Amino acid sequence: EIDLFNQVNLQEAQDRGARYVDITPVSRQLAGNRDAFTVDGLHPSASQYTLWVEAVLPVALKALQDGE
Protein backbone atom coordinates (compact mmCIF):
# COMPACT_ATOMS: atom_id res chain seq x y z
CA GLU A 1 0.00 0.00 0.00
CA ILE A 2 2.82 2.42 0.75
CA ASP A 3 4.21 1.93 -2.76
CA LEU A 4 0.86 2.89 -4.29
CA PHE A 5 0.61 5.84 -1.92
CA ASN A 6 4.10 6.97 -2.95
CA GLN A 7 3.23 6.64 -6.64
CA VAL A 8 0.23 8.92 -6.13
CA ASN A 9 2.38 11.39 -4.17
CA LEU A 10 4.99 11.40 -6.93
CA GLN A 11 2.38 12.01 -9.61
CA GLU A 12 0.75 14.79 -7.61
CA ALA A 13 4.13 16.45 -7.08
CA GLN A 14 5.02 16.18 -10.76
CA ASP A 15 1.62 17.53 -11.82
CA ARG A 16 2.32 20.61 -9.71
CA GLY A 17 5.96 21.03 -10.68
CA ALA A 18 7.19 20.10 -7.20
CA ARG A 19 10.17 17.98 -6.24
CA TYR A 20 9.55 14.63 -4.59
CA VAL A 21 11.86 12.35 -2.65
CA ASP A 22 10.72 8.86 -1.73
CA ILE A 23 12.21 8.01 1.67
CA THR A 24 10.56 4.60 1.84
CA PRO A 25 13.63 2.72 0.57
CA VAL A 26 15.68 4.22 3.41
CA SER A 27 13.09 3.11 5.95
CA ARG A 28 12.89 -0.38 4.46
CA GLN A 29 16.65 -0.83 4.71
CA LEU A 30 16.36 -0.08 8.41
CA ALA A 31 13.67 -2.67 9.13
CA GLY A 32 14.71 -4.64 12.17
CA ASN A 33 17.29 -2.07 13.23
CA ARG A 34 16.19 -1.01 16.70
CA ASP A 35 18.37 2.11 16.59
CA ALA A 36 16.32 3.41 13.67
CA PHE A 37 13.19 3.70 15.83
CA THR A 38 12.17 5.33 19.08
CA VAL A 39 11.45 3.22 22.15
CA ASP A 40 7.91 2.54 20.92
CA GLY A 41 9.37 0.61 17.98
CA LEU A 42 7.16 2.47 15.52
CA HIS A 43 8.29 6.05 15.12
CA PRO A 44 11.57 7.00 13.45
CA SER A 45 14.54 7.89 15.62
CA ALA A 46 16.83 10.85 15.12
CA SER A 47 19.22 8.59 13.23
CA GLN A 48 16.51 7.64 10.75
CA TYR A 49 15.51 11.27 10.32
CA THR A 50 19.17 12.02 9.62
CA LEU A 51 19.17 9.49 6.79
CA TRP A 52 15.97 11.00 5.40
CA VAL A 53 17.59 14.45 5.45
CA GLU A 54 20.60 13.04 3.62
CA ALA A 55 18.23 11.78 0.91
CA VAL A 56 16.25 15.01 0.68
CA LEU A 57 19.05 17.55 1.03
CA PRO A 58 20.59 17.19 -2.45
CA VAL A 59 17.16 17.60 -4.05
CA ALA A 60 16.39 20.66 -1.91
CA LEU A 61 19.77 22.23 -2.64
CA LYS A 62 19.28 21.64 -6.38
CA ALA A 63 15.85 23.29 -6.21
CA LEU A 64 17.36 26.29 -4.44
CA GLN A 65 20.18 26.46 -6.96
CA ASP A 66 17.67 26.37 -9.79
CA GLY A 67 15.71 29.19 -8.14
CA GLU A 68 12.63 27.10 -7.49
BELWONOR-V350494 format. One record per residue. N is the residue number from 1. RES is the residue in one letter. PSI is psi in whole degrees, 0 to 359 (NA if undefined). BURIAL is # if it has 16 or more other C-alpha atoms within 10 Angstrom, else .. D_LAST is the distance of its C-alpha to the last C-alpha in Angstrom with 1 decimal. Layout:
n = (N & N)
res = (RES & RES)
psi = (PSI & PSI)
burial = (BURIAL & BURIAL)
d_last = (D_LAST & D_LAST)
//
This chain:
n = (1 & 2 & 3 & 4 & 5 & 6 & 7 & 8 & 9 & 10 & 11 & 12 & 13 & 14 & 15 & 16 & 17 & 18 & 19 & 20 & 21 & 22 & 23 & 24 & 25 & 26 & 27 & 28 & 29 & 30 & 31 & 32 & 33 & 34 & 35 & 36 & 37 & 38 & 39 & 40 & 41 & 42 & 43 & 44 & 45 & 46 & 47 & 48 & 49 & 50 & 51 & 52 & 53 & 54 & 55 & 56 & 57 & 58 & 59 & 60 & 61 & 62 & 63 & 64 & 65 & 66 & 67 & 68)
res = (E & I & D & L & F & N & Q & V & N & L & Q & E & A & Q & D & R & G & A & R & Y & V & D & I & T & P & V & S & R & Q & L & A & G & N & R & D & A & F & T & V & D & G & L & H & P & S & A & S & Q & Y & T & L & W & V & E & A & V & L & P & V & A & L & K & A & L & Q & D & G & E)
psi = (324 & 327 & 318 & 316 & 315 & 323 & 317 & 315 & 315 & 313 & 317 & 318 & 313 & 319 & 333 & 4 & 23 & 158 & 153 & 134 & 122 & 113 & 358 & 318 & 323 & 313 & 320 & 323 & 336 & 359 & 130 & 352 & 105 & 330 & 345 & 356 & 157 & 179 & 339 & 352 & 5 & 312 & 146 & 145 & 175 & 324 & 324 & 319 & 323 & 317 & 323 & 316 & 319 & 329 & 323 & 325 & 313 & 324 & 318 & 316 & 321 & 319 & 318 & 320 & 322 & 355 & 26 & NA)
burial = (. & . & . & . & . & # & . & . & . & # & . & . & . & . & . & . & . & . & . & # & # & . & # & . & . & . & # & . & . & . & . & . & . & . & . & # & # & . & . & . & . & . & . & # & . & . & . & # & # & . & . & # & . & . & . & # & . & . & . & # & . & . & . & . & . & . & . & .)
d_last = (30.8 & 27.8 & 27.0 & 27.1 & 25.0 & 22.3 & 22.5 & 22.1 & 19.0 & 17.5 & 18.4 & 17.1 & 13.6 & 13.7 & 15.2 & 12.4 & 9.6 & 8.9 & 9.5 & 13.2 & 15.5 & 19.2 & 21.2 & 24.4 & 25.7 & 25.5 & 27.5 & 30.0 & 30.7 & 31.7 & 34.1 & 37.4 & 36.1 & 37.3 & 35.2 & 32.0 & 33.0 & 34.4 & 38.1 & 37.8 & 36.9 & 34.2 & 31.2 & 29.0 & 30.1 & 28.2 & 28.6 & 27.0 & 24.0 & 23.7 & 23.6 & 20.9 & 18.8 & 19.6 & 18.4 & 15.0 & 14.3 & 13.7 & 11.1 & 9.3 & 9.9 & 8.7 & 5.2 & 5.7 & 7.6 & 5.6 & 3.8 & 0.0)
//
